[in-house]
Amino acid sequence: MKAEWIYIHDMKNYIDKKVEFRGWLANRRSSGKIQFLQLRDGSGFIQAVVELSRVGEDVFNSSSALKMESSLTLIGTVVKNERAPNGIELLAEDVKVVGIPNEDYPISKKDHGIDFLMDNRHLWLRSKRQFHILNIRHNIIKATRDFYNNRDFTLVDTPIFTGSIGETAGNLFEIDYFDYGKVYLTQTGQLYLEAAAMSLGKVYNLGPTFRAEKSKTRRHLIEFWMNEAEVAYYRHEDNMKLQEDLVSYIVKHVLENCAESLSALERNTSVLEKVQAPFPRITYTEAVKLLQKKGFDIKWGDDIGADEETGVAKEFDKPVIVEKYPRELKAFYMQPDPENPQVVMCDDMLAPEGYGEIIGASERIWEKDVLIDSLKSKKLPVEGYQWYLDLREYGSVPHSGFGMGIERVVAWLCGLEHIREAIPFARTLYRVYP
């Protein structure tokens, strides 16, 4: 009977059955007449035991010739082994070589500097650590989509080329667009989601965005992925509740579906288990007073930077929402607080453990004359936003939305020291290779 090709993550369901493995050699060690092959196939890792007495001299010798990252197929029986990481291993009966590298694998067991590893990111992705990080990233994105789908949101794919500026022109990539003139790589799909919300009610997107900021911090990428949501008739309070529910849902999904990956990364899951809505909320004004008490040199009207975010978040054991920032600090489209026009109906969600802002949000200005005044006060060209103003002309309603940085969430849930590992191929200030 021909052995069935089974992925590693399913082999626990094939105890004492013969299966076929197809994948790569992650490592190999030998002891006399027995070899231990550490194998991977994209779904997980498993050990195969190759015994001379079982496989014969030809197969044993061909296994001995395998180099790290050789590709191979293997026929074997799945058996229980409580000492194995996933509780099973393979007893090999046959090994067939698909390909053996001519040169030794450059990423060996010895320590390498981060520049070397990033230069070889295309190979570094094969390591156990990166496998588990990207598995968690996948599940974060899956949970995000499931959350919206379960709540009857409509996915709207927003454009990457845009002639409208959502934030400030100083941190945008400018591009010559044929005879049209200058356009920009988008830093947000928000304005387009607002248009879609007036058609579909509840909408979201998930895609790449770009910031031409010369940031070299452990929290910043030049190209990153962002989830944004926009809901017609949602006010500031509705918006914050939606954010709490989303983040709680994502964390719960990761805890339930990524236990092995979290363990492999030695992530302290007890702190993640506390992430359940509702989250603590403080105003910007309260945050400034808190920081001043902690010795930070900050006054009302100053922006809350990375160090200040960490200072605030350390006071809480789950994400904290900081709301109602000064109007001068925020984008043109944010609704002024009717009780205090100096501040806007916005919020930032700060992750605990020093991971900073993971969500930025606001209620949007929905009255046309107020929006025009805001554009002028920010010295933005009113004529360039005519289509955006049309949304306020024809059936305008209060509406709110937010943007969540995927890599920020990945870094937080994985406990990463730097955001560059939170995306398959990082684009940072000095890196576009590979």
Sequence and secondary structure as in RCSB ss.txt:
>XXXX:A:sequence
MKAEWIYIHDMKNYIDKKVEFRGWLANRRSSGKIQFLQLRDGSGFIQAVVELSRVGEDVFNSSSALKMESSLTLI
GTVVKNERAPNGIELLAEDVKVVGIPNEDYPISKKDHGIDFLMDNRHLWLRSKRQFHILNIRHNIIKATRDFYNN
RDFTLVDTPIFTGSIGETAGNLFEIDYFDYGKVYLTQTGQLYLEAAAMSLGKVYNLGPTFRAEKSKTRRHLIEFW
MNEAEVAYYRHEDNMKLQEDLVSYIVKHVLENCAESLSALERNTSVLEKVQAPFPRITYTEAVKLLQKKGFDIKW
GDDIGADEETGVAKEFDKPVIVEKYPRELKAFYMQPDPENPQVVMCDDMLAPEGYGEIIGASERIWEKDVLIDSL
KSKKLPVEGYQWYLDLREYGSVPHSGFGMGIERVVAWLCGLEHIREAIPFARTLYRVYP
>XXXX:A:secstr
   EE  GGGGGG TT EEEEEEEEEEEEEETTEEEEEEE SS EEEEEEEHHHH HHHHHHHHT  TT EEEEE
EEEEE TTSTTSEEEEEEEEEEEE  SS  SS SS   HHHHHHTHHHHTTSHHHHHHHHHHHHHHHHHHHHHHH
TT EE    SEESS SS GGG  EEEETTTEEEEE S  HHHHHHHHHHHSEEEEEEEEE      STT  SEEE
EEEEEEET  HHHHHHHHHHHHHHHHHHHHHH HHHHHHTT  HHHHTT  SS  EEEHHHHHHHHHHTT    T
TS   HHHHHHHHTT SS EEEE  BGGGS TTB EETTEEEEESEEEEEETTTTEEEEEEEEB  SHHHHHHHH
HHTT  GGGGHHHHHHHHSS   EEEEEEEHHHHHHHHHT SSGGGGSSS  BTTB   
